[in-house]
Amino acid sequence: MSEYWVISAPGDKTCQQTWDTLNNATKSGNLSANYKFPIPDLKVGTLDQLVGLSDDLGKLDTFVEGVTRKVAQYLGEVLEDQRDKLHENLMANNSDLPSYLTRFQWDMAKYPIKQSLRNIADIISKQVGQIDADLKQKSGAYNALKGNLQNLEKKQTGSLLTRNLADLVKREHFILDSEYLTTLLVIVPKSMFNDWNANYEKITDMIVPRSTQLIHQDNDYGLFSVTLFKKVVEEFKHHARERKFVVREFSYNEADLAAGKNEITKLVTDKKKQFGPLVRWLKVNFSECFCAWIHVKALRVFVESVLRYGLPVNFQAVVMVPSRKNTKKLREVLQALYAHLDHSAHQHTSSAQDVNTPDIGDRETISGHRAGLRTASKGNSPPDQNQTLAYGASPQRAKLACSQMLNAEMAGLGFGSSEYYPYVFYKINVDMLDKA
């Protein structure tokens, strides 16, 4: 199963009760396998910060997932004939991807929870941005090397009209170091072998009799040599072309031929040298990107849960592995389980009291905000500016905050008008070959 759901629901008396309720509801009919998704006590900050961050985290989520998939797909390209081993090379912190997700633990060393949410997001953004830049540089260099090698290898095969002739000819096929004579290589269609052998001496004057020799042939053409005087070379080429014989430009030089063979050997050696370190780099940085991506998901769950459910922070995040055949039924069960979150949110009205602290107010005030957001997202009036003023904002900031919250609800938080649930919900697809 490659599709996972990450949801959160407000805690009952304890988060364990929320967990037990969800497990009991989905156990019947084996609707899903559930795993706790532990998120540490992160710094909440102010309402303005949370609303702004929710939008930015949506963009960061898309970016980090994109880089993660790019690294995975390029690893598949580099493996070439070993591409069937791609899945076993895609690991996250030495675990397979499903295990990392279902046993997720926050990395305190890389993303210290004493930092603000914004700082943690910036750390991830810089980390993955550097990986993306390094990937472009490394893939460009490796692709150029591979392209040069492929071009040379193509010239070693294919039609006699275009392929490299160096590995087909020998020194004895040529008249060398003669002041007057030279040897040309001519490509003759197979159907015209008899014509060539009968008439090549008549193409022009000054052709050495019985000098032609069949050096090599493929399915369509033959490679013949012919010796003639240098002074009639251009005339011979012209008349040969009229008879559909193609003269290949070729000069026998042992030093150049050796250099060409050495170039292929060098490119093959360079490719082998770069292959191992590049594969290791891709594996390590895929792990870094995938782990960063799941931490972004955790940040989004935390921010959205605080915005929806208020303070004090009390919610249970869960990774769900839905049964493929029961996805619709699972949706219905979750809707029935958490439909009251919409209802209760509509009933709340915030008190427009002055708050001097920059931190977020109590649970009911946040719920009032989220109620306004949900109402606005369904086509009704936007949230009252007084609700925002309850957080100590000026009228101008209140108007801006209301606008930001509406935009965040529809865009940044990932819930369009056609996909809204009363509980926090995000989908994760761990199939790295799936571009969806």
Order of alpha helices (4+ residues) and beta strands (2+ residues): beta-alpha-beta-alpha-alpha-beta-beta-alpha-alpha-beta-alpha-beta-beta-alpha-beta-alpha-beta-alpha-alpha-alpha-alpha-beta
